[in-house]
Amino acid sequence: MIIKTLKQLRRITIGVVGFTVIIIGLFMIVLPGPAFIVIPVGLSILATEFIWAKKLRDKLKDRISQMIPKKK
């Protein structure tokens, strides 16, 4: 059997779903749709299981918060 544990199955499922959402978001860049919402959602799905995705999501979140002007 290829998948030995439920943890591996969960990790594979989250990976497939997360990458699918990101790919749909990338298509929405050229097609009509809210790509700027869908891509971070896919990254957040991947961040539940993968450390690299969590780090990338946190960097993206910091950059976006720096771009938003502070209210006085």
The first five atom37 places (N, CA, C, CB, O) and aatype in JSON, in Angstrom:
{
  "aatype": [12, 9, 9, 11, 16, 10, 11, 5, 10, 1, 1, 9, 16, 9, 7, 19, 19, 7, 13, 16, 19, 9, 9, 9, 7, 10, 13, 12, 9, 19, 10, 14, 7, 14, 0, 13, 9, 19, 9, 14, 19, 7, 10, 15, 9, 10, 0, 16, 6, 13, 9, 17, 0, 11, 11, 10, 1, 3, 11, 10, 11, 3, 1, 9, 15, 5, 12, 9, 14, 11, 11, 11],
  "atom_mask": [
    [1, 1, 1, 1, 1],
    [1, 1, 1, 1, 1],
    [1, 1, 1, 1, 1],
    [1, 1, 1, 1, 1],
    [1, 1, 1, 1, 1],
    [1, 1, 1, 1, 1],
    [1, 1, 1, 1, 1],
    [1, 1, 1, 1, 1],
    [1, 1, 1, 1, 1],
    [1, 1, 1, 1, 1],
    [1, 1, 1, 1, 1],
    [1, 1, 1, 1, 1],
    [1, 1, 1, 1, 1],
    [1, 1, 1, 1, 1],
    [1, 1, 1, 0, 1],
    [1, 1, 1, 1, 1],
    [1, 1, 1, 1, 1],
    [1, 1, 1, 0, 1],
    [1, 1, 1, 1, 1],
    [1, 1, 1, 1, 1],
    [1, 1, 1, 1, 1],
    [1, 1, 1, 1, 1],
    [1, 1, 1, 1, 1],
    [1, 1, 1, 1, 1],
    [1, 1, 1, 0, 1],
    [1, 1, 1, 1, 1],
    [1, 1, 1, 1, 1],
    [1, 1, 1, 1, 1],
    [1, 1, 1, 1, 1],
    [1, 1, 1, 1, 1],
    [1, 1, 1, 1, 1],
    [1, 1, 1, 1, 1],
    [1, 1, 1, 0, 1],
    [1, 1, 1, 1, 1],
    [1, 1, 1, 1, 1],
    [1, 1, 1, 1, 1],
    [1, 1, 1, 1, 1],
    [1, 1, 1, 1, 1],
    [1, 1, 1, 1, 1],
    [1, 1, 1, 1, 1],
    [1, 1, 1, 1, 1],
    [1, 1, 1, 0, 1],
    [1, 1, 1, 1, 1],
    [1, 1, 1, 1, 1],
    [1, 1, 1, 1, 1],
    [1, 1, 1, 1, 1],
    [1, 1, 1, 1, 1],
    [1, 1, 1, 1, 1],
    [1, 1, 1, 1, 1],
    [1, 1, 1, 1, 1],
    [1, 1, 1, 1, 1],
    [1, 1, 1, 1, 1],
    [1, 1, 1, 1, 1],
    [1, 1, 1, 1, 1],
    [1, 1, 1, 1, 1],
    [1, 1, 1, 1, 1],
    [1, 1, 1, 1, 1],
    [1, 1, 1, 1, 1],
    [1, 1, 1, 1, 1],
    [1, 1, 1, 1, 1],
    [1, 1, 1, 1, 1],
    [1, 1, 1, 1, 1],
    [1, 1, 1, 1, 1],
    [1, 1, 1, 1, 1],
    [1, 1, 1, 1, 1],
    [1, 1, 1, 1, 1],
    [1, 1, 1, 1, 1],
    [1, 1, 1, 1, 1],
    [1, 1, 1, 1, 1],
    [1, 1, 1, 1, 1],
    [1, 1, 1, 1, 1],
    [1, 1, 1, 1, 1]
  ],
  "atom_positions": [
    [[0.85, -1.18, 0.0], [0.0, 0.0, 0.0], [0.89, 1.24, 0.0], [-0.96, 0.0, 1.22], [1.88, 1.3, 0.74]],
    [[0.56, 2.22, -0.81], [1.36, 3.44, -0.94], [1.18, 4.34, 0.28], [0.99, 4.2, -2.23], [2.16, 4.82, 0.84]],
    [[-0.05, 4.56, 0.67], [-0.34, 5.42, 1.82], [-0.42, 4.54, 3.06], [-1.68, 6.24, 1.61], [-1.29, 3.68, 3.17]],
    [[0.5, 4.77, 4.01], [0.6, 3.89, 5.17], [-0.24, 4.37, 6.35], [2.03, 3.77, 5.59], [-0.73, 3.56, 7.14]],
    [[-0.39, 5.67, 6.48], [-1.12, 6.17, 7.65], [-2.16, 7.2, 7.24], [-0.15, 6.78, 8.68], [-2.14, 7.71, 6.12]],
    [[-3.06, 7.49, 8.15], [-4.07, 8.51, 7.91], [-3.43, 9.9, 7.85], [-5.15, 8.47, 9.0], [-3.93, 10.79, 7.16]],
    [[-2.33, 10.09, 8.57], [-1.64, 11.38, 8.54], [-1.1, 11.67, 7.14], [-0.48, 11.4, 9.57], [-1.19, 12.8, 6.66]],
    [[-0.55, 10.65, 6.48], [-0.08, 10.83, 5.12], [-1.23, 11.13, 4.17], [0.67, 9.58, 4.65], [-1.1, 11.97, 3.28]],
    [[-2.35, 10.46, 4.35], [-3.52, 10.7, 3.52], [-4.02, 12.13, 3.7], [-4.64, 9.71, 3.86], [-4.36, 12.8, 2.72]],
    [[-4.06, 12.59, 4.94], [-4.49, 13.97, 5.22], [-3.55, 14.97, 4.57], [-4.55, 14.22, 6.73], [-4.0, 15.95, 3.97]],
    [[-2.25, 14.73, 4.68], [-1.25, 15.64, 4.11], [-1.37, 15.7, 2.58], [0.17, 15.19, 4.51], [-1.29, 16.78, 1.99]],
    [[-1.57, 14.55, 1.95], [-1.73, 14.51, 0.5], [-3.01, 15.22, 0.08], [-1.74, 13.06, 0.0], [-3.02, 15.98, -0.89]],
    [[-4.09, 14.98, 0.81], [-5.37, 15.62, 0.49], [-5.28, 17.13, 0.6], [-6.48, 15.09, 1.41], [-5.75, 17.85, -0.28]],
    [[-4.68, 17.62, 1.69], [-4.53, 19.06, 1.86], [-3.64, 19.64, 0.77], [-3.94, 19.38, 3.25], [-3.92, 20.73, 0.27]],
    [[-2.6, 18.93, 0.39], [-1.74, 19.39, -0.68], [-2.47, 19.51, -2.01], [0.0, 0.0, 0.0], [-2.33, 20.5, -2.72]],
    [[-3.24, 18.49, -2.34], [-3.99, 18.5, -3.6], [-5.03, 19.62, -3.61], [-4.67, 17.15, -3.84], [-5.14, 20.35, -4.59]],
    [[-5.78, 19.75, -2.54], [-6.82, 20.78, -2.46], [-6.18, 22.17, -2.49], [-7.68, 20.61, -1.18], [-6.65, 23.05, -3.22]],
    [[-5.13, 22.39, -1.71], [-4.48, 23.69, -1.67], [-3.9, 24.1, -3.0], [0.0, 0.0, 0.0], [-4.11, 25.24, -3.45]],
    [[-3.18, 23.2, -3.66], [-2.61, 23.52, -4.97], [-3.69, 23.72, -6.02], [-1.65, 22.42, -5.41], [-3.53, 24.54, -6.93]],
    [[-4.78, 22.99, -5.92], [-5.89, 23.17, -6.86], [-6.5, 24.56, -6.72], [-6.96, 22.1, -6.65], [-6.8, 25.22, -7.72]],
    [[-6.68, 25.01, -5.49], [-7.24, 26.35, -5.25], [-6.27, 27.42, -5.76], [-7.53, 26.56, -3.73], [-6.7, 28.41, -6.35]],
    [[-4.98, 27.23, -5.55], [-4.0, 28.2, -6.04], [-4.0, 28.24, -7.56], [-2.58, 27.86, -5.51], [-3.93, 29.33, -8.15]],
    [[-4.07, 27.1, -8.22], [-4.11, 27.06, -9.68], [-5.36, 27.75, -10.21], [-4.04, 25.61, -10.18], [-5.3, 28.47, -11.21]],
    [[-6.49, 27.52, -9.56], [-7.72, 28.21, -9.96], [-7.54, 29.72, -9.8], [-8.94, 27.72, -9.11], [-7.97, 30.49, -10.65]],
    [[-6.89, 30.14, -8.7], [-6.62, 31.56, -8.5], [-5.71, 32.13, -9.57], [0.0, 0.0, 0.0], [-5.9, 33.27, -10.0]],
    [[-4.72, 31.36, -10.0], [-3.83, 31.83, -11.06], [-4.58, 31.99, -12.37], [-2.66, 30.86, -11.25], [-4.32, 32.93, -13.12]],
    [[-5.52, 31.09, -12.66], [-6.35, 31.26, -13.85], [-7.21, 32.51, -13.74], [-7.23, 30.02, -14.06], [-7.5, 33.15, -14.74]],
    [[-7.62, 32.84, -12.53], [-8.47, 34.02, -12.34], [-7.72, 35.33, -12.55], [-9.06, 34.0, -10.95], [-8.34, 36.39, -12.65]],
    [[-6.4, 35.27, -12.63], [-5.65, 36.49, -12.93], [-6.0, 36.96, -14.34], [-4.12, 36.25, -12.8], [-6.16, 38.16, -14.57]],
    [[-6.11, 36.04, -15.28], [-6.45, 36.42, -16.66], [-7.94, 36.28, -16.95], [-5.66, 35.58, -17.63], [-8.45, 36.91, -17.88]],
    [[-8.63, 35.47, -16.2], [-10.08, 35.32, -16.36], [-10.78, 36.16, -15.29], [-10.5, 33.83, -16.25], [-10.16, 36.54, -14.3]],
    [[-12.05, 36.45, -15.48], [-12.75, 37.23, -14.46], [-12.91, 36.41, -13.16], [-14.14, 37.67, -14.98], [-13.3, 35.25, -13.18]],
    [[-12.59, 37.06, -12.07], [-12.72, 36.39, -10.78], [-11.82, 37.04, -9.74], [0.0, 0.0, 0.0], [-10.9, 37.78, -10.09]],
    [[-12.08, 36.77, -8.49], [-11.32, 37.39, -7.39], [-10.02, 36.65, -7.07], [-12.19, 37.46, -6.14], [-9.91, 36.0, -6.03]],
    [[-9.03, 36.75, -7.96], [-7.76, 36.03, -7.77], [-7.05, 36.47, -6.5], [-6.85, 36.25, -8.97], [-6.42, 35.66, -5.83]],
    [[-7.15, 37.77, -6.16], [-6.47, 38.28, -4.97], [-7.06, 37.73, -3.67], [-6.52, 39.79, -4.96], [-6.47, 37.92, -2.61]],
    [[-8.19, 37.08, -3.75], [-8.77, 36.41, -2.57], [-8.51, 34.91, -2.63], [-10.3, 36.69, -2.5], [-8.2, 34.29, -1.6]],
    [[-8.63, 34.32, -3.8], [-8.54, 32.86, -3.94], [-7.12, 32.35, -3.7], [-9.01, 32.44, -5.33], [-6.94, 31.32, -3.06]],
    [[-6.1, 33.06, -4.21], [-4.72, 32.6, -4.05], [-4.31, 32.56, -2.57], [-3.77, 33.51, -4.84], [-3.75, 31.56, -2.14]],
    [[-4.57, 33.62, -1.78], [-4.24, 33.51, -0.35], [-5.03, 32.43, 0.39], [-4.47, 34.84, 0.32], [-4.54, 31.85, 1.36]],
    [[-6.24, 32.15, -0.05], [-7.02, 31.07, 0.57], [-6.34, 29.73, 0.31], [-8.48, 31.05, 0.01], [-6.22, 28.9, 1.22]],
    [[-5.88, 29.51, -0.91], [-5.16, 28.28, -1.22], [-3.88, 28.16, -0.42], [0.0, 0.0, 0.0], [-3.52, 27.08, 0.05]],
    [[-3.18, 29.29, -0.26], [-1.96, 29.3, 0.54], [-2.26, 29.01, 2.0], [-1.23, 30.65, 0.4], [-1.49, 28.33, 2.68]],
    [[-3.37, 29.51, 2.5], [-3.76, 29.24, 3.89], [-4.13, 27.77, 4.08], [-4.94, 30.13, 4.3], [-3.86, 27.2, 5.13]],
    [[-4.74, 27.17, 3.08], [-5.05, 25.74, 3.16], [-3.75, 24.95, 3.25], [-5.88, 25.28, 1.93], [-3.63, 24.03, 4.07]],
    [[-2.78, 25.29, 2.42], [-1.49, 24.6, 2.45], [-0.75, 24.87, 3.76], [-0.62, 25.03, 1.26], [-0.02, 24.0, 4.25]],
    [[-0.93, 26.05, 4.33], [-0.23, 26.41, 5.57], [-0.7, 25.6, 6.77], [-0.43, 27.88, 5.86], [0.0, 25.55, 7.79]],
    [[-1.85, 24.96, 6.67], [-2.29, 24.12, 7.78], [-1.43, 22.88, 7.94], [-3.74, 23.72, 7.58], [-1.41, 22.26, 9.0]],
    [[-0.71, 22.51, 6.86], [0.06, 21.27, 6.9], [1.54, 21.45, 6.55], [-0.55, 20.28, 5.96], [2.36, 20.62, 6.95]],
    [[1.88, 22.51, 5.83], [3.25, 22.68, 5.35], [3.87, 23.95, 5.93], [3.28, 22.72, 3.82], [3.27, 25.03, 5.87]],
    [[5.08, 23.83, 6.49], [5.78, 24.97, 7.11], [6.14, 26.02, 6.07], [7.05, 24.48, 7.83], [6.0, 27.21, 6.34]],
    [[6.61, 25.61, 4.89], [7.02, 26.57, 3.87], [5.85, 27.45, 3.44], [7.6, 25.84, 2.65], [6.04, 28.63, 3.16]],
    [[4.66, 26.9, 3.4], [3.48, 27.68, 3.01], [3.11, 28.67, 4.12], [2.3, 26.74, 2.71], [2.68, 29.78, 3.83]],
    [[3.29, 28.27, 5.37], [3.01, 29.18, 6.49], [3.97, 30.36, 6.46], [3.12, 28.44, 7.83], [3.54, 31.5, 6.66]],
    [[5.26, 30.11, 6.2], [6.23, 31.2, 6.13], [5.92, 32.14, 4.96], [7.66, 30.63, 5.97], [6.0, 33.36, 5.11]],
    [[5.56, 31.57, 3.82], [5.21, 32.38, 2.65], [3.96, 33.21, 2.91], [5.02, 31.5, 1.42], [3.89, 34.38, 2.52]],
    [[2.97, 32.6, 3.55], [1.74, 33.33, 3.87], [2.02, 34.48, 4.83], [0.7, 32.37, 4.47], [1.46, 35.56, 4.67]],
    [[2.88, 34.24, 5.84], [3.2, 35.29, 6.8], [3.97, 36.44, 6.14], [4.02, 34.7, 7.95], [3.73, 37.61, 6.47]],
    [[4.89, 36.13, 5.22], [5.61, 37.18, 4.49], [4.65, 38.0, 3.65], [6.69, 36.57, 3.6], [4.74, 39.23, 3.61]],
    [[3.72, 37.32, 2.98], [2.73, 38.01, 2.16], [1.86, 38.91, 3.02], [1.87, 36.99, 1.4], [1.55, 40.04, 2.63]],
    [[1.46, 38.41, 4.18], [0.63, 39.19, 5.08], [1.36, 40.44, 5.57], [0.19, 38.34, 6.27], [0.77, 41.51, 5.67]],
    [[2.67, 40.3, 5.88], [3.46, 41.45, 6.33], [3.61, 42.48, 5.22], [4.84, 40.99, 6.8], [3.49, 43.68, 5.47]],
    [[3.87, 42.03, 4.0], [4.01, 42.96, 2.88], [2.72, 43.73, 2.63], [4.42, 42.21, 1.61], [2.74, 44.93, 2.38]],
    [[1.6, 43.03, 2.69], [0.31, 43.69, 2.46], [0.02, 44.7, 3.56], [-0.82, 42.64, 2.39], [-0.48, 45.79, 3.28]],
    [[0.34, 44.36, 4.8], [0.09, 45.3, 5.9], [1.01, 46.51, 5.8], [0.28, 44.61, 7.25], [0.64, 47.6, 6.25]],
    [[2.2, 46.37, 5.23], [3.09, 47.52, 5.03], [2.58, 48.42, 3.92], [4.52, 47.04, 4.7], [2.82, 49.63, 3.95]],
    [[1.89, 47.87, 2.95], [1.38, 48.66, 1.83], [0.15, 49.47, 2.2], [1.04, 47.74, 0.67], [-0.13, 50.5, 1.58]],
    [[-0.58, 49.03, 3.2], [-1.8, 49.73, 3.63], [-1.39, 50.91, 4.5], [-2.77, 48.78, 4.4], [-0.67, 50.73, 5.48]],
    [[-1.83, 52.12, 4.15], [-1.45, 53.3, 4.95], [-2.07, 53.25, 6.35], [-1.88, 54.59, 4.24], [-3.21, 52.81, 6.53]],
    [[-1.3, 53.7, 7.31], [-1.76, 53.73, 8.7], [-2.66, 54.93, 8.92], [-0.56, 53.77, 9.68], [-2.41, 56.02, 8.39]],
    [[-3.7, 54.74, 9.7], [-4.59, 55.85, 10.05], [-4.01, 56.6, 11.24], [-6.03, 55.35, 10.37], [-3.42, 55.99, 12.14]],
    [[-4.17, 57.9, 11.24], [-3.64, 58.72, 12.35], [-4.7, 59.04, 13.35], [-3.03, 60.01, 11.84], [-4.43, 59.72, 14.35]]
  ]
}
